[in-house]
Amino acid sequence: MNVACDHTCTPPVVLVHGWGSTYERTWGGSDLERTLEQDGRRIIRVDLLGHGASRAPHESGEYAHMADELAEHLPDDTPVDGVGFSLGGKLLLQLAAEQPQRFRRLVIAGVGDNLLRPENGAAVAQALHAGITDDTPAALRPVLAEALASGNDPQALAAAIQRPPSLLTADQLHAIGAEILLAVGDRDVIAGAADQVSAAIPQLTGIVLEGVDHVSTPHSPRLQAQAAQFLQHGRAAPPQVPTAMRAHPG
């Protein structure tokens, strides 16, 4: 595999949505997509397994290797840049830890120390089947509302969120060689704090998106502008994690 790519090359960019959404709902027609096109970047547009135009199995075991399914969209002969929101960001980090040579720069949004914990899949699946009720945890309601409005198959979404866990460790995160921009909204109670993840990834720059919750993260103008700049130029300063990110409410 030829993976030579220095700071002067312009690799393809893969854009990955979060659980319950699609490429079009998250990145289609966005300022980020337009900027990347204007910069002459080839965009790899992905609908994750169970979402959008991809196949949508109803068995949770079918989703055990979502990162491998994502990897099938990536070129074998050159590293790529990537932007991933929530589940999309988790899968990109998993691939970057397992195959560090495949990535140059990654923007990870809406992911904090929840990366290291199992997802609340049973509660989400129940709400998908029964609808949002007074018993639905408040933190999950906006995410579920987005998922139910997405046009995706609810049974497939339930299977995806209840997939067998594939949690990363701090040692695995330390193996990531790509430059990382980690962006978390200060109202994002899904991602939570980012202390452990930030400490584990060597080349990480963190930003806090003020007034932004989980669902609105990928649509944040600041995120999209910072992502485009980072993918083009990399970090302009040594790796850092703002104090506000470390103090982020969980």
Phi, psi and chi 1 to 4 in degrees:
 res  aa     phi    psi   chi1   chi2   chi3   chi4
   1 MET       -  129.4 -179.9 -173.6  -62.9      -
   2 ASN   -93.1  113.5  176.7   16.1      -      -
   3 VAL  -123.0   19.1  -66.1      -      -      -
   4 ALA   -67.8  126.6      -      -      -      -
   5 CYS  -164.5  113.7 -175.5      -      -      -
   6 ASP  -100.7 -166.3   61.5   20.0      -      -
   7 HIS   -69.3  -12.2   68.8  -77.7      -      -
   8 THR   -90.4  -12.9   63.7      -      -      -
   9 CYS   -83.5  164.0   76.4      -      -      -
  10 THR  -125.0   85.3   54.1      -      -      -
  11 PRO   -71.6  165.0   26.8  -34.2      -      -
  12 PRO   -60.8  160.2  -16.7   28.3      -      -
  13 VAL  -122.2  123.2 -177.6      -      -      -
  14 VAL   -96.3  130.2   58.6      -      -      -
  15 LEU  -111.3  124.6  -58.2 -177.9      -      -
  16 VAL  -125.9  129.5 -166.4      -      -      -
  17 HIS   -83.6  178.8   61.1   83.1      -      -
  18 GLY   -98.3  177.9      -      -      -      -
  19 TRP   -58.6  138.3  175.3   85.7      -      -
  20 GLY    85.2   -4.1      -      -      -      -
  21 SER  -117.0 -160.2 -169.8      -      -      -
  22 THR  -144.8  170.4   65.1      -      -      -
  23 TYR   -58.6  -48.4  176.4   88.3      -      -
  24 GLU   -63.3  -40.5  -77.4  -59.3  -38.7      -
  25 ARG   -69.6  -26.3  -73.0 -179.1   69.6   87.7
  26 THR   -97.0  -49.8  -55.8      -      -      -
  27 TRP  -116.4  -17.4  -53.1  118.2      -      -
  28 GLY   -61.6  125.7      -      -      -      -
  29 GLY    73.0    9.5      -      -      -      -
  30 SER   -77.9  163.3   65.4      -      -      -
  31 ASP   -60.2  -37.0  -72.6  -15.6      -      -
  32 LEU   -62.8  -47.0  175.3   59.9      -      -
  33 GLU   -59.7  -45.0 -175.4 -175.0   62.1      -
  34 ARG   -63.8  -41.9  -75.7 -169.0  -69.8  -90.1
  35 THR   -63.9  -43.7  -60.8      -      -      -
  36 LEU   -62.4  -40.3  -67.6  172.9      -      -
  37 GLU   -64.5  -41.5  -70.7  175.4  -22.9      -
  38 GLN   -65.5  -30.7  -69.2  166.4    3.4      -
  39 ASP   -80.4   -0.6  -70.9  -17.5      -      -
  40 GLY    79.6   19.1      -      -      -      -
  41 ARG   -83.8  137.8  -55.4  -66.1  -69.6  -89.6
  42 ARG   -79.0  125.8  179.0  165.4   75.7   88.8
  43 ILE  -100.8  130.0  -60.8  174.7      -      -
  44 ILE   -98.7  110.1  -58.3  171.5      -      -
  45 ARG   -95.7  123.4  -63.2  167.7  169.2   87.6
  46 VAL  -125.3  131.1  175.2      -      -      -
  47 ASP  -102.2  120.5  -81.9  -29.5      -      -
  48 LEU   -65.0  159.9  -66.9  172.0      -      -
  49 LEU   -52.0  131.7 -179.5   66.9      -      -
  50 GLY    86.3    1.9      -      -      -      -
  51 HIS  -132.5  149.8  -61.2   73.4      -      -
  52 GLY    55.9 -130.0      -      -      -      -
  53 ALA   -87.2   -1.8      -      -      -      -
  54 SER   -76.6  163.3  -68.8      -      -      -
  55 ARG   -63.7  153.3   63.6 -172.4 -175.0   92.5
  56 ALA  -132.9   73.0      -      -      -      -
  57 PRO   -67.0  157.8   21.9  -30.9      -      -
  58 HIS  -104.2    1.2  -69.7  173.8      -      -
  59 GLU  -100.3  127.7  -61.7  -63.3  -33.8      -
  60 SER   -60.5  -31.4   59.4      -      -      -
  61 GLY   -62.2  -24.4      -      -      -      -
  62 GLU   -66.6  -16.7  -67.7  -79.7  -22.4      -
  63 TYR  -101.5   11.7  -64.2   85.0      -      -
  64 ALA   -66.4  -23.0      -      -      -      -
  65 HIS  -124.2   47.5  -57.0  -69.8      -      -
  66 MET   -62.7  -34.5  -70.2 -171.5   75.2      -
  67 ALA   -64.6  -39.7      -      -      -      -
  68 ASP   -65.8  -37.6  -66.2  -24.7      -      -
  69 GLU   -63.9  -40.4  -64.5 -111.0   -2.8      -
  70 LEU   -63.0  -41.3  172.4   58.0      -      -
  71 ALA   -60.2  -27.3      -      -      -      -
  72 GLU   -65.0  -18.6  -68.0  179.6    1.4      -
  73 HIS   -84.4  -10.4  -66.0  -86.8      -      -
  74 LEU   -94.4  148.5  -53.1 -179.1      -      -
  75 PRO   -68.8  150.2   23.4  -32.3      -      -
  76 ASP   -88.9  -16.8  -69.1  -35.8      -      -
  77 ASP  -106.1    3.2   58.3  -10.6      -      -
  78 THR  -155.8  145.8 -177.1      -      -      -
  79 PRO   -69.8  161.1   23.6  -30.6      -      -
  80 VAL  -125.7  163.5  -59.3      -      -      -
  81 ASP   -97.1  163.5  -71.1  -15.3      -      -
  82 GLY  -156.1  154.7      -      -      -      -
  83 VAL  -130.1  125.4 -178.2      -      -      -
  84 GLY  -134.2  133.5      -      -      -      -
  85 PHE  -106.1  131.8  166.7   61.4      -      -
  86 SER    53.8 -117.2 -163.8      -      -      -
  87 LEU   -56.3  -39.4  174.3   57.5      -      -
  88 GLY   -60.7  -38.6      -      -      -      -
  89 GLY   -68.3  -39.8      -      -      -      -
  90 LYS   -60.7  -43.6  -67.9 -179.8  178.3 -177.5
  91 LEU   -67.7  -38.1  -63.9  175.4      -      -
  92 LEU   -64.3  -41.0  -75.4  175.6      -      -
  93 LEU   -65.1  -38.5  -72.9  174.5      -      -
  94 GLN   -61.3  -45.7 -178.7  178.9  -20.4      -
  95 LEU   -65.6  -39.6  -74.6  175.3      -      -
  96 ALA   -66.1  -30.3      -      -      -      -
  97 ALA   -75.1  -38.1      -      -      -      -
  98 GLU   -82.7  -31.9  -65.2  171.9  -10.5      -
  99 GLN  -135.9   67.5  -54.6  174.8   47.3      -
 100 PRO   -59.9  -23.8   18.3  -30.3      -      -
 101 GLN   -71.6  -10.4   75.7  -79.9    3.5      -
 102 ARG   -89.6   -4.3  -60.2 -167.9   72.1  171.0
 103 PHE  -132.1  142.4  -61.3   93.7      -      -
 104 ARG  -101.9  -59.5 -175.4 -175.6   70.4  153.2
 105 ARG  -134.9  141.7  -65.1  175.5 -175.5  141.8
 106 LEU  -133.0  135.4  -67.2  175.1      -      -
 107 VAL  -105.2  119.3  178.0      -      -      -
 108 ILE  -115.2  119.4  -53.6  -61.5      -      -
 109 ALA  -122.1  141.4      -      -      -      -
 110 GLY    71.0   26.8      -      -      -      -
 111 VAL  -129.0  128.2  176.1      -      -      -
 112 GLY  -130.4 -140.8      -      -      -      -
 113 ASP   -71.4   -5.2  -69.5  -17.6      -      -
 114 ASN   -62.6  -17.4   65.6  -33.4      -      -
 115 LEU   -57.8  -29.3  176.2   70.1      -      -
 116 LEU   -96.9    2.7  -52.1  173.7      -      -
 117 ARG  -120.8  150.2  -59.0 -170.8  -61.0  -91.4
 118 PRO   -63.0  149.2  -19.5   30.8      -      -
 119 GLU   -79.1  157.0  -67.6  171.0  -39.2      -
 120 ASN   -84.0   60.0 -166.9    4.0      -      -
 121 GLY   -65.0  -37.2      -      -      -      -
 122 ALA   -64.3  -43.7      -      -      -      -
 123 ALA   -66.2  -38.8      -      -      -      -
 124 VAL   -66.5  -45.3  174.4      -      -      -
 125 ALA   -61.8  -40.2      -      -      -      -
 126 GLN   -61.4  -42.9 -179.8  180.0   -3.0      -
 127 ALA   -68.4  -32.5      -      -      -      -
 128 LEU   -63.7  -37.2  -76.6  171.3      -      -
 129 HIS   -79.8  -40.6  -66.0  -48.7      -      -
 130 ALA   -97.4  -13.9      -      -      -      -
 131 GLY    90.0  166.2      -      -      -      -
 132 ILE   -77.1  124.1  -59.8  171.4      -      -
 133 THR  -125.6 -179.0   68.6      -      -      -
 134 ASP   -64.0  -21.8  -68.6  -18.2      -      -
 135 ASP   -85.1   -9.6  -64.9  -31.0      -      -
 136 THR   -69.9  127.8  -55.6      -      -      -
 137 PRO   -53.6  135.5  -26.4   34.9      -      -
 138 ALA   -57.0  -37.1      -      -      -      -
 139 ALA   -64.5  -26.4      -      -      -      -
 140 LEU   -88.8  -17.2  -64.0  179.3      -      -
 141 ARG   -61.1  -47.0  -69.3  177.7 -170.6  177.0
 142 PRO   -63.7  -36.6  -20.6   32.8      -      -
 143 VAL   -65.9  -43.2  179.0      -      -      -
 144 LEU   -67.0  -39.8  -74.3  161.8      -      -
 145 ALA   -60.8  -41.9      -      -      -      -
 146 GLU   -63.3  -44.2  168.0   66.8   15.9      -
 147 ALA   -63.4  -43.2      -      -      -      -
 148 LEU   -69.0  -24.1  -69.0  168.4      -      -
 149 ALA   -90.4   -3.9      -      -      -      -
 150 SER   -79.2  -17.8   67.6      -      -      -
 151 GLY    85.5   -1.2      -      -      -      -
 152 ASN   -73.3  159.8  -71.4  -46.7      -      -
 153 ASP   -73.2  115.4  179.8  -12.5      -      -
 154 PRO   -58.2  -34.9  -25.1   35.1      -      -
 155 GLN   -66.8  -37.6  -73.1 -176.6  -91.6      -
 156 ALA   -67.9  -40.6      -      -      -      -
 157 LEU   -64.0  -40.2  -64.4 -176.9      -      -
 158 ALA   -63.1  -41.2      -      -      -      -
 159 ALA   -65.0  -40.4      -      -      -      -
 160 ALA   -64.6  -42.4      -      -      -      -
 161 ILE   -74.2  -18.4 -160.0   67.9      -      -
 162 GLN  -103.5   19.5  -65.0 -178.3   99.6      -
 163 ARG   -62.2  156.4   67.8 -166.4 -179.4  -80.3
 164 PRO   -55.9  134.3  -24.7   34.1      -      -
 165 PRO   -65.9  145.1   22.1  -31.7      -      -
 166 SER  -137.2   72.4 -178.8      -      -      -
 167 LEU   -81.3  140.5  -60.5  177.7      -      -
 168 LEU   -88.2  152.6  -67.1  170.9      -      -
 169 THR  -104.4  166.6   65.9      -      -      -
 170 ALA   -60.9  -37.6      -      -      -      -
 171 ASP   -63.9  -39.4  -73.7  -16.2      -      -
 172 GLN   -66.5  -41.1  -72.4  173.4  -52.6      -
 173 LEU   -63.7  -33.4  -67.9  174.5      -      -
 174 HIS   -66.4  -20.3 -168.8   71.3      -      -
 175 ALA   -80.3   -8.2      -      -      -      -
 176 ILE   -68.2  125.4  -66.2  175.3      -      -
 177 GLY   -99.0  -13.4      -      -      -      -
 178 ALA   -71.9  153.6      -      -      -      -
 179 GLU   -73.3  136.9  -67.2 -178.4   52.4      -
 180 ILE  -123.5  131.2  -55.2  -68.5      -      -
 181 LEU  -107.4  116.8  177.5   66.2      -      -
 182 LEU  -106.0  121.8 -178.8   65.8      -      -
 183 ALA  -123.4  125.1      -      -      -      -
 184 VAL  -133.3  133.8 -179.4      -      -      -
 185 GLY   -73.2  146.1      -      -      -      -
 186 ASP   -74.3   -6.2   63.2   -2.0      -      -
 187 ARG  -112.6   15.5  -62.9 -178.3 -178.3  177.3
 188 ASP   -87.7   96.8 -172.6  -17.3      -      -
 189 VAL   -86.9   -4.8  -65.2      -      -      -
 190 ILE   -80.0  -51.1  -59.6  -66.3      -      -
 191 ALA   -68.8  -40.4      -      -      -      -
 192 GLY    72.1 -158.7      -      -      -      -
 193 ALA   -67.6  163.5      -      -      -      -
 194 ALA  -127.3   23.4      -      -      -      -
 195 ASP   -59.5  -53.3  -56.3   46.5      -      -
 196 GLN   -68.2  -43.3  -62.5  174.8   63.6      -
 197 VAL   -64.0  -43.8  169.2      -      -      -
 198 SER   -63.6  -36.3  -59.3      -      -      -
 199 ALA   -73.6  -24.3      -      -      -      -
 200 ALA   -87.5  -29.3      -      -      -      -
 201 ILE   -90.5  123.2  -60.9  175.5      -      -
 202 PRO   -63.4  -51.1  -21.6   32.4      -      -
 203 GLN  -104.7   68.8  -60.7 -171.5   79.0      -
 204 LEU  -118.4  133.1 -178.0  141.7      -      -
 205 THR  -116.2  132.4  -59.6      -      -      -
 206 GLY  -114.0  142.9      -      -      -      -
 207 ILE  -131.8  146.7   60.4  171.2      -      -
 208 VAL  -105.5  129.1  175.7      -      -      -
 209 LEU   -94.5  108.5  -54.4  172.0      -      -
 210 GLU   -72.2  134.4  -64.3 -177.2    1.1      -
 211 GLY    73.5   18.0      -      -      -      -
 212 VAL  -114.7  129.8  173.4      -      -      -
 213 ASP   -98.1 -172.7   62.9   13.2      -      -
 214 HIS   -65.6  -52.6 -169.9   72.2      -      -
 215 VAL   -63.0  -34.8  170.2      -      -      -
 216 SER   -84.6   -5.4   60.2      -      -      -
 217 THR   -54.8  -52.1  -67.1      -      -      -
 218 PRO   -66.8  -18.6   24.3  -33.9      -      -
 219 HIS   -93.9    1.5  -49.1  -66.6      -      -
 220 SER   -65.2  123.8  159.9      -      -      -
 221 PRO   -57.8  -36.8  -25.5   35.7      -      -
 222 ARG   -66.3  -42.6 -175.0 -175.1  176.9 -153.9
 223 LEU   -59.1  -47.7  169.2   70.0      -      -
 224 GLN   -64.9  -38.4  -62.0 -155.6   18.6      -
 225 ALA   -68.6  -44.7      -      -      -      -
 226 GLN   -66.1  -37.2  -68.5  -82.3  -29.2      -
 227 ALA   -63.3  -47.1      -      -      -      -
 228 ALA   -61.3  -42.3      -      -      -      -
 229 GLN   -65.3  -43.1 -178.8  178.5   21.7      -
 230 PHE   -64.9  -42.8  177.9   80.0      -      -
 231 LEU   -65.4  -30.0  -66.2  178.5      -      -
 232 GLN   -81.6  -40.2 -170.2   73.3    6.9      -
 233 HIS  -120.3  -11.4  -56.1  -68.4      -      -
 234 GLY    75.6 -174.0      -      -      -      -
 235 ARG   -74.9  144.1   64.9  175.2 -170.6  -89.2
 236 ALA   -95.8   -1.5      -      -      -      -
 237 ALA  -144.6  167.6      -      -      -      -
 238 PRO   -60.2  157.0  -23.0   33.6      -      -
 239 PRO   -52.5  137.8  -24.6   33.9      -      -
 240 GLN  -154.1  156.5   57.4 -177.9  -47.3      -
 241 VAL  -130.0  113.7 -178.8      -      -      -
 242 PRO   -57.3  148.2  -21.2   31.4      -      -
 243 THR   -56.3  -36.9  -59.1      -      -      -
 244 ALA   -61.7  -31.9      -      -      -      -
 245 MET   -72.8  -39.9  180.0  171.2  -77.4      -
 246 ARG   -65.8  -29.7  -65.7 -168.2 -179.4  -80.7
 247 ALA   -93.4    9.9      -      -      -      -
 248 HIS   -58.9  135.8 -166.2  -77.3      -      -
 249 PRO   -66.1  141.1   24.6  -34.0      -      -
 250 GLY   -96.3      -      -      -      -      -
